[in-house]
């Protein structure tokens, strides 16, 4: 599709080249996630040639062309003048050549151009040499690049981690110099960049590099606080909370769900503020109420980074339930079934497995739950409700707070296997909550 767009532009007398991440990925032998095209055609000319286009950033010379379920960004050659908000150019001056255009881009490895028809690479910034040397280097002056868009500091970390590259020395120093300015970036953009770091298959490297560049303390100080927080060696022979969390991040697969990835990152966030030494407790290191504290901290982080309510709920559930696996073998059948009924329970199970493999390596509870799910029919885990509120009214119960108590007790009886039919359900309710005459006398 990008090739067809380039062909159409060139056929109409314009220059058109593939640019940015797609060229980088092609040269690295990777499948590009998306394609960008740069051209000397002005936005109005692009819109005229492609009626289906969307002017997502026409004021900055960017037009989006959707086709066949894909989207290609077409940007007019330009140079940007001033970035007073630390993200958008104050004004745009269109350029005549691609050489001028690439000078405004972030890193040399993202400043490469390619002819769509011949595959010829045009390199005006030394990007090919940096690809070969495995280096992330800012184009031109790093301080200027980062002052233009503060998020580029996070992107430097992400690209270095994702590709296994190093950040070039002056670029690295500039990140450290400008790190405190990252707060000028919107919470949504920070969240999305962090989520990419967590799900691109190099989460541990990304967070170690965030720490080394001093960005971690700026964007997620709660994670930075994990460093040096000791754990009881009998349960955590691997070391402190920071080591444990990094090991779990290392185990996250590429393209893990964002909620699982954030649940892994934050599952022990409540440990630093609840740490008690062996001398304080009289027996061993403890983190009393670290789950409850962690849930509150996680909610604050999710609100700060403006997660959706749905994602926040799932991340909170992962943090709030991660310690329950230790008791699964002693749980009543109803309690265990309610536990595995949690939405997206496969994420809870995946987090627990990573938690074990990154500490004591005992997978007994994991295997117990996995076997339980394998041998237990779904209709026993989530049985259909045998009675409703209308049924309770028909039996003589008056609507009120007691309804939920009755229905909950009945569901427990179902999950325990004590009740399997409507008749048994009615008998159970009547025997446990009283016959009609008793209920009516209670109400009078």
Beta strands, then each sheet from edge to edge (+ up, - down):
strand 1: 16-19
strand 2: 35-39
strand 3: 54-57
strand 4: 62-67
strand 5: 70-76
strand 6: 78-81
strand 7: 91-94
strand 8: 113-114
strand 9: 121-122
strand 10: 135-136
strand 11: 166-167
sheet 1: 3+ 4- 5+ 2+ 1- 8+ 9-
sheet 2: 6+ 7-
sheet 3: 10+ 11+
end
